[in-house]
Amino acid sequence: MDKKDRKDEIILQQLEVIQTLTEHNLKRMGTDFWGAPLKSDAKAPSASDGLSSRTSAGQSPASDASAKETPKTEDVPPPEKMEDLQAELDSYIGLEAVKKEVKNLINLVTVYQLREKNGLPSGGLSLHMVFSGNPGTGKTTIARLMARIYHSLGILSKGQLVEVDRSGLVAGYVGQTALKTGKVVEKALGGVLFVDEAYALNGKSDNDFGQEAIDTLLKAMEDHRRDLVVIVAGYDGLMDTFIHSNPGLESRFNRFLHFEDYTPAQLLEIFKMQCQKGCYELTDDAAKRVQEILEDESENQISFGNARGVRNVFEKILVAQANRIAGMEKVTKEDLMRLTPEDLSAWDPVPSEPAAETGE
């Protein structure tokens, strides 16, 4: 094999690694700075939101413009052990306030069920929730976990997550939106329906059918209150305005979970977790430079995307590493694993042009 063929082979190997990481770790690269919704599964989620080092074998995302359902109707998984779900929740990076609220909710539901079994009045218990926060803060991951928790508690019969945005609910002609939304609800029965950027359902014109989707959802929440949980998500202020714009929404959504931005230290922890998953090692100098890059990039978390931004940085570094290795004469296993400051050169300051000399 000549030198050129060997270079091509190395580049292809590295691109396969990058593709595999992308397939297992990326999700939602579009409307929420990620993309199309991810097809979830009923197993423990991987660190797809950059939150946890716990992974699930065989998990892969799929792109679809409308609803994402998992698991299939005929593949209902058995309830998981609550202690395992609690341990998974604890393993997520950051999200301290969210973890506390989720544990409070678990305890509330458990006691509610005990009161029912003992013939005591318990009142109505609404499990529908509003998730608010910037992109990449773990909203979808927690929604998926909540579906599994409710299944474990016996609240939901299947525990799948169906994820949609406005495009998955609203049609362009009179009468079609109710049918389209109804089909999504049917897929979500027994699990959690997660509506991302739900505020986009608020129509801005008389010809908008977003309100029809909202009305259909509200009716479904009432008709299937024993086997359907709806979680709506989006930015902080917009979600507050959305919920308070409709008395029906206000009466059904009374649980709010706010997802804080990750700190620079947490972002670095997420990056190191990505390295560990992919069998990459940072040199000491590279680790310091990565921390500086993440601190600079994350100054605006909305545009950076929190954990999503970390993954973008990570993949850009892998491309640089592939280019570097392709030019090497001999490549060892350690070379393939090592990330060096040279692989981070894309973030090096651009040298300023010397001032032109002026003749007198």
Secondary structure by P-SEA (a helix, b strand, c coil): ccaaaaaaaaaaaaaaaaaaaaaccccccccccccccccccccccccccccccccccccbbbbbccbbbccccccccccccaaaaaaaaaacccaaaaaaaaaaaaaaaaaaaaaaaacccccccccbbbbbbcccccaaaaaaaaaaaaaaacccccbbbbbbccccccccccaaaaaaaaaaaaaaccbbbbbcccccccccccccaaaaaaaaaaaaaaaacccbbbbbbccaaaaaaaaaccaaaaacccbbbbbbcccaaaaaaaaaaaaaaacccccaaaaaaaaaaaaaaacccccccaaaaaaaaaaaaaaaaaaaaaaccccccccccccccccccccccccccccccccc
